[in-house]
Amino acid sequence: MKIKKFYIMFVLIVLISFIFISCSDVKKVPIGGEGETCFSNGYCKNGSNLQCIKDICVNNCDNYCQNDGKCIVADYSNDMNCKCKEGFFGDRCQYQNFCDPNPCLHGGNCKNAIDSYICECKEGYAGNECNICANGYHNDSGSCVIDQKCTATTCGQGICSDAGGVISCNCENTGFTGDRCETDVNECLNNPCDENATCTNTSGSYSCACNNGYEGDGSKCTDIDECLNNPCDENATCTNNLGSYTCRCNDGYAGDGSEGSCIYECDADAHLVVNATNDGCVCTNGYHDEAGTCVIDQNCTDTTCGTGVCSDAGGVIYCNCENTGYEGNRCEVDIDECATNDSNNCDENATCTNTAGSYSCACNNGYEGDGY
């Protein structure tokens, strides 16, 4: 208990003594600056670029950053950092930035190295600065593209070359053109055939055929003399022309001259038509020739020839008056059988009497009988 009381009294005495000490008696000591004591938080003044080392603020920034870099100690920190000038990097600006600007071409990725740089090139590029094409690639208008290889069909009918990784097609004498000999050449545009031939373009080539009326291989055509084969009508004249021929009916015939077309010319108004042998004219049906003139046909009637027999063959009336007692073109004239003894059968002692179409005999006086 005595010790406890003693301790309490000691504390009271110390407190009373502190209360009665005058403010003028406390000495002010500067802190936080260079060479001064650090703040109680272990740091130096903000913006001073000082470090708190063993409770003393010291300046270690001088010559810390290389290549004119600026040393900075952040507020509430004892770490030194360097703000590098453009073109340098590193924790003390000790490295030069060779990648700014980027020396790597064609999109290459630049990586700094000690006193140099390394380019990581994109696919297809190579070289220190990605400035050349890698193996298996070639330059195409400033860009590296993968090499091309010839196949059996790359150039069609042409000859393929892939030197330098670039496809080249030789289309000479193939009948095709284009980068891959893929376009057919229309040779007919240059008129390779004879002027009397027709050119037909084909795939990779052409053909020539002589026009009608010509013969040959198409590259050279000669005229055919069609008249040698008698193509016209037998009553026409054939005339050979270049590449053709003409047929003209001979005088006296009409038609286009082709076989079977030349018809003997007859005057239709005169009722004339061509005969069966096509070498003259005959009267058309219903007409007949009468002294060189076509007249209308005649037809028999019951009275045309009287008691004679009528015929109208060929359109002409013919009367057969035999045994009718009549004569004439139409059997219209009565025959007098009594005119001569040869024309009747009367007895010499009889009298002959003529009748229409006949006669009668009567015995003379002093005689008897039928008169015949």
Summary of the structure (lengths in Angstrom):
residues: 372
radius of gyration: 73.5
end to end distance: 231.7
largest distance: 247.9
contacts: 944
relative contact order: 0.03
helix: 11%
strand: 33%
